[in-house]
Amino acid sequence: MPHPCLRCGACCAFFRVAFHWSEADAALGGVVPPELAETLDPHRLVMRGTQASKPRCIALRGVVGEAAHCGIYEHRPSVCREVEPAWEYGRPSVQCDKARLAHGLAPLAPDDWLVPIAG
């Protein structure tokens, strides 16, 4: 069973993705590709596309709700790393539910994480 986020992508097409500028500065250990970000204020950058009236992160690949994934997953900003999919760790996620509902997707449930037994 593939990870539910690989079918979703709703959070990447709902929230503004703002983070400290140092996360895109390789000299300071940052890994976010700077060309995918723009200045939000003196201290923060924002992923391109996430400030639009209908946000969609420039790094999002695929179709939301069908087959979507982060094109820079290993280099994504800390705020993206902090968003928990609902029930992945046995607890709800208001952020996940809100983004999914905005895209007409049902919230994730505990059963979405059950691994089928090979028979």
C-alpha positions in Angstrom: 0.0 0.0 0.0 1.6 3.3 -1.0 1.9 6.1 1.5 -1.4 8.2 1.4 0.6 11.4 0.7 1.7 10.0 -2.6 -1.9 10.1 -3.8 -2.7 13.4 -2.1 -0.6 16.6 -2.4 -3.4 18.7 -0.9 -1.2 20.5 1.7 1.2 21.5 -1.1 -1.7 23.1 -3.0 -3.3 24.8 0.0 -0.9 26.3 2.4 1.7 29.1 2.1 5.1 27.6 2.6 7.2 30.2 4.5 10.5 29.4 6.2 13.7 31.1 7.4 16.0 32.3 4.6 18.9 30.2 6.0 17.2 27.0 4.8 18.0 28.0 1.3 21.6 29.1 2.0 24.0 26.3 1.2 26.8 28.1 3.1 24.8 27.7 6.3 23.7 24.1 5.6 20.4 25.0 3.9 19.1 22.5 1.4 16.1 24.2 -0.1 16.8 25.1 -3.8 16.9 28.9 -3.6 15.6 29.2 -7.2 12.3 27.7 -6.0 11.8 30.4 -3.3 11.1 34.1 -3.2 11.4 36.7 -0.5 8.4 37.1 1.8 10.0 39.5 4.3 13.5 40.3 5.7 13.6 37.0 7.6 11.6 34.5 5.5 11.4 33.0 2.1 8.3 31.4 0.6 8.1 28.6 -1.9 7.1 29.9 -5.3 3.4 29.5 -6.1 2.3 29.2 -2.5 1.3 32.9 -2.1 -1.2 32.7 -5.0 -5.0 33.0 -4.4 -5.0 29.3 -5.4 -1.7 28.1 -3.9 0.3 25.3 -5.5 3.9 24.8 -4.6 6.3 24.9 -7.5 7.9 21.6 -6.2 4.6 19.7 -6.3 4.5 17.1 -9.1 1.4 15.3 -10.3 -2.4 15.7 -9.8 -3.7 16.5 -6.3 -5.8 13.6 -5.0 -4.7 11.1 -7.6 -0.9 10.9 -7.8 1.1 13.7 -6.3 4.5 14.0 -4.7 7.1 16.6 -3.7 9.8 17.0 -6.4 12.3 18.1 -3.8 11.2 15.8 -0.9 14.7 15.3 0.5 15.3 19.1 0.2 11.9 20.4 1.4 11.7 23.2 3.9 11.3 22.5 7.7 7.7 23.6 7.7 6.9 20.9 5.2 8.7 18.3 7.3 6.6 19.3 10.3 3.2 18.7 8.8 2.0 15.3 9.9 -0.5 13.3 7.8 -3.6 12.5 9.8 -3.3 9.3 11.8 0.1 8.3 10.5 1.3 8.3 14.1 -2.1 7.5 15.7 -3.3 11.1 16.0 -5.4 13.5 14.0 -3.9 16.4 12.0 -6.0 19.6 11.6 -3.7 20.8 8.8 -4.0 17.6 6.8 -7.8 17.5 7.2 -8.2 21.1 6.3 -6.1 20.8 3.1 -7.8 17.6 2.0 -11.3 19.0 2.5 -10.4 22.1 0.5 -9.7 19.8 -2.4 -12.8 17.7 -2.0 -10.9 14.8 -0.5 -12.1 12.9 2.6 -9.9 13.3 5.7 -7.5 10.4 6.3 -8.7 7.8 8.8 -6.8 5.3 10.9 -7.7 2.5 8.4 -5.8 4.4 5.6 -2.6 3.2 7.4 -3.4 -0.5 7.7 -1.0 -2.6 5.8 -2.6 -5.6 4.0 -1.4 -9.0 5.1 0.2 -10.9 2.3 -1.7 -14.1 1.6 
